[in-house]
Amino acid sequence: MKNVVLSIGSAFPEFNKKAVVSIEKGKEFYDLSYEEIKNSGKWMVMFWWPKDFTFVCPTEIAEFNNHFQDFEDREAVLIGASTDSEFVHAAWRRDHEDLRNLKFPMLADTSKSLANELGILETEEKIAYRATFIVDPQGIIRWVSLYDLNVGRNVKEVLRVLDALQTDELCPCNWQKGEATLVA
């Protein structure tokens, strides 16, 4: 049976999961709930990767981190996630130079329940596909992208789409922040 990916217009599922927020001993873990994010009144960008201690994933995670302030400037909460445990996330952050100073939480969906609800759980290995969700402050999914496990995504495109969605206007092909929108 194939998964059905939650798509545009769907409510993002509730969750309460462990997240890695630091590599400082005793301050590594945080219980992150979707209710907390919704109560912030901000947009949410949640991106998923298949496995920790792999090759493509850290390039994406580091690039999202490089653009962390860009998401903050757009009133968007940035969250990274995979089905690995919080202990594996913490070990990977300590081990990988590019991941030590992450500014966003690494969500641990160890039960795979959130990935399953989102419809992004790969059927054979039960790992998450490389997926990105942009969710508006009302909790509605406004954009979804899925990539093959072998292909990294483009963080600047995620920002471009977030900018376009936040205009609440018609944005033409290749539109960039600051350009004119369309009048219907």
C-alpha positions in Angstrom: 0.0 0.0 0.0 1.3 3.4 -1.0 1.3 6.4 1.4 -0.9 9.3 0.8 1.1 12.5 1.4 -0.8 15.3 3.2 -1.0 18.1 0.8 -2.0 21.7 0.4 -5.1 22.7 2.4 -4.7 19.9 4.9 -4.2 20.6 8.6 -0.8 19.8 9.8 -1.0 16.9 12.4 -0.5 17.6 16.1 2.7 16.2 17.6 4.8 16.2 20.8 8.3 14.9 20.2 11.8 15.0 21.6 14.1 17.4 19.8 17.8 18.1 20.0 18.4 21.8 20.6 22.0 21.8 21.8 25.2 19.8 22.3 25.8 21.2 25.7 25.7 18.5 28.3 22.4 18.5 30.2 20.7 20.9 27.7 20.6 18.7 24.6 16.9 17.8 24.6 13.6 19.6 24.5 10.0 18.4 24.3 8.6 20.2 21.2 4.9 20.3 20.5 3.0 21.5 17.5 0.7 23.4 19.9 3.7 25.5 21.0 4.4 26.4 17.4 0.8 27.2 16.6 0.6 29.4 19.7 3.6 31.4 18.4 1.4 32.7 15.5 4.3 32.1 13.1 4.7 30.1 9.9 6.4 26.8 10.2 8.9 25.2 7.8 9.6 21.6 8.6 12.1 19.7 6.5 12.7 16.0 6.7 15.8 13.9 5.9 16.1 10.1 5.6 18.9 9.2 8.0 21.5 10.7 10.3 25.2 9.9 9.6 24.7 10.0 5.8 26.1 12.1 3.0 23.4 14.3 1.3 21.5 15.1 4.5 24.2 17.1 6.3 24.6 19.3 3.2 21.0 20.2 3.4 20.9 20.6 7.2 23.9 22.9 7.1 22.4 25.0 4.3 19.1 25.4 6.2 21.2 26.5 9.2 23.1 29.0 6.9 19.7 30.6 6.1 18.2 30.3 9.7 18.1 34.1 10.0 16.2 34.4 6.7 13.5 32.1 8.1 13.5 34.1 11.4 13.1 37.4 9.4 10.0 35.9 7.8 8.4 35.0 11.1 8.9 31.3 10.3 9.8 28.6 12.8 12.4 26.2 11.2 12.4 22.6 12.3 14.5 19.7 10.9 13.2 16.1 11.4 13.9 12.5 10.8 12.9 9.1 12.2 16.2 8.8 14.0 16.2 9.1 17.8 17.2 12.2 19.8 20.3 10.3 20.9 21.4 9.6 17.4 20.7 13.3 16.5 22.8 14.5 19.4 25.7 12.1 18.5 25.6 13.3 14.9 25.6 16.9 15.9 28.6 16.4 18.2 30.4 14.3 15.5 29.8 16.5 12.4 31.5 19.8 12.1 28.7 21.4 10.1 26.0 20.4 12.5 27.5 21.4 15.9 26.0 25.0 15.9 22.6 24.4 14.5 20.1 27.1 15.4 16.9 25.0 14.9 15.7 21.9 16.6 16.3 18.4 15.2 13.0 16.6 15.8 13.2 12.9 16.6 10.2 11.0 15.2 11.3 7.7 16.7 7.9 6.2 16.6 7.6 7.2 13.0 4.0 8.3 13.7 4.4 11.9 12.4 6.2 10.8 9.2 3.4 8.2 8.8 0.6 10.8 9.3 2.3 13.1 6.8 2.5 10.2 4.3 6.3 10.5 3.9 7.4 7.2 5.4 9.2 5.1 2.8 7.6 1.7 2.7 10.7 -0.6 2.7 13.1 1.0 5.2 10.5 3.0 7.1 12.6 6.1 6.9 11.2 9.6 6.0 11.5 10.8 2.4 13.3 14.1 1.8 10.2 16.3 2.3 9.5 20.0 3.1 6.3 21.4 4.5 5.4 25.1 4.7 2.5 25.6 7.1 0.7 28.9 7.7 0.0 30.4 11.2 -3.5 28.8 11.1 -1.9 25.3 10.8 -2.7 24.7 7.2 -0.2 23.1 4.8 0.5 25.6 2.0 3.4 23.9 0.2 4.9 20.4 0.1 7.9 19.2 -1.8 9.3 15.7 -2.0 12.6 14.6 -3.3 14.1 11.3 -4.2 16.3 10.0 -1.3 19.4 10.6 -3.4 18.8 14.3 -4.3 19.2 17.3 -2.0 16.7 20.2 -2.1 17.2 23.9 -2.8 16.9 26.0 0.4 16.6 29.2 -1.6 13.6 27.8 -3.4 11.9 27.1 0.0 12.5 30.7 1.0 11.2 32.0 -2.4 8.0 30.0 -2.0 7.6 31.2 1.6 8.0 34.8 0.4 5.4 34.2 -2.3 2.9 32.6 0.1 3.4 35.4 2.6 2.4 38.0 0.0 -1.1 36.5 -0.2 -1.1 37.6 -3.8 -0.6 36.1 -7.2 3.1 35.5 -7.9 4.3 34.7 -11.5 6.8 32.0 -12.4 10.3 32.7 -11.0 8.9 35.5 -8.9 11.4 36.9 -6.3 10.8 38.9 -3.2 10.5 42.6 -4.0 9.2 42.0 -7.5 5.7 43.0 -8.6 2.9 40.5 -8.1 0.1 40.0 -10.6 -3.2 41.8 -10.6 -6.2 39.7 -11.6 
